[in-house]
């Protein structure tokens, strides 16, 4: 974890953002006291989103593929 003062953060924001993109955490301090923390945003994966929807709606396809359901609806 890297700590920088406000002036340095303002002067080198692009470089600090590159550091954060590489996984580093940057703390911004004013008068030696930490006031903010820059961290990368963790994007949820599609799999996690699908699992959340299934858990919320209790969706179960009972072993039937989506294609089979679509074809069944066309008959």
C-alpha positions as CSV (number, residue, x, y, z in Angstrom):
1,X,0.0,0.0,0.0
2,X,1.3,3.4,-1.0
3,X,0.6,6.6,0.8
4,X,0.8,10.0,-0.9
5,X,-0.1,13.5,0.2
6,X,-2.9,15.5,-1.5
7,X,-0.6,17.7,-3.6
8,X,1.2,14.6,-5.0
9,X,-2.1,12.9,-5.6
10,X,-3.3,15.9,-7.7
11,X,0.0,16.1,-9.6
12,X,0.3,12.4,-10.4
13,X,-3.3,11.1,-10.5
14,X,-2.9,9.3,-13.9
15,X,0.1,7.4,-12.5
16,X,-1.7,6.6,-9.3
17,X,-4.7,5.3,-11.3
18,X,-2.3,3.0,-13.3
19,X,-1.0,1.7,-10.0
20,X,-4.5,1.0,-8.8
21,X,-5.3,-0.8,-12.1
22,X,-2.4,-3.1,-11.4
23,X,-3.9,-4.0,-8.0
24,X,-2.1,-1.6,-5.7
25,X,-4.0,0.4,-3.1
26,X,-3.2,4.1,-2.7
27,X,-4.0,6.1,0.5
28,X,-4.2,9.9,0.2
29,X,-3.3,11.8,3.3
30,X,-3.7,15.4,4.4
31,X,-1.2,16.6,7.0
32,X,-0.1,13.0,7.5
33,X,-3.6,11.7,8.3
34,X,-5.2,9.3,5.8
35,X,-8.4,10.7,4.3
36,X,-9.1,8.6,1.2
37,X,-8.2,5.3,-0.3
38,X,-8.0,4.5,-4.0
39,X,-8.8,0.9,-4.8
40,X,-9.7,-0.9,-8.0
41,X,-13.4,-1.6,-8.6
42,X,-14.1,-5.3,-8.6
43,X,-16.5,-6.1,-11.4
44,X,-18.9,-9.0,-10.7
45,X,-18.7,-11.9,-13.1
46,X,-21.5,-13.0,-15.2
47,X,-21.6,-16.3,-13.4
48,X,-22.1,-14.6,-10.1
49,X,-24.9,-12.5,-11.6
50,X,-26.6,-15.6,-12.9
51,X,-26.3,-17.4,-9.6
52,X,-27.8,-14.4,-7.8
53,X,-30.8,-14.3,-10.2
54,X,-31.4,-18.0,-9.8
55,X,-31.2,-17.8,-6.1
56,X,-33.6,-14.9,-6.0
57,X,-36.1,-16.4,-8.4
58,X,-35.5,-20.1,-7.7
59,X,-35.3,-20.9,-11.4
60,X,-34.8,-24.5,-12.2
61,X,-34.7,-25.9,-15.7
62,X,-34.7,-29.5,-14.4
63,X,-32.1,-30.6,-16.9
64,X,-33.9,-29.1,-19.9
65,X,-31.9,-26.8,-22.2
66,X,-33.1,-23.4,-23.1
67,X,-33.1,-24.5,-26.8
68,X,-35.5,-27.3,-25.9
69,X,-37.8,-24.9,-24.2
70,X,-37.8,-22.5,-27.1
71,X,-38.4,-25.4,-29.6
72,X,-41.3,-26.7,-27.4
73,X,-42.9,-23.2,-27.4
74,X,-42.8,-23.2,-31.2
75,X,-44.9,-26.3,-31.6
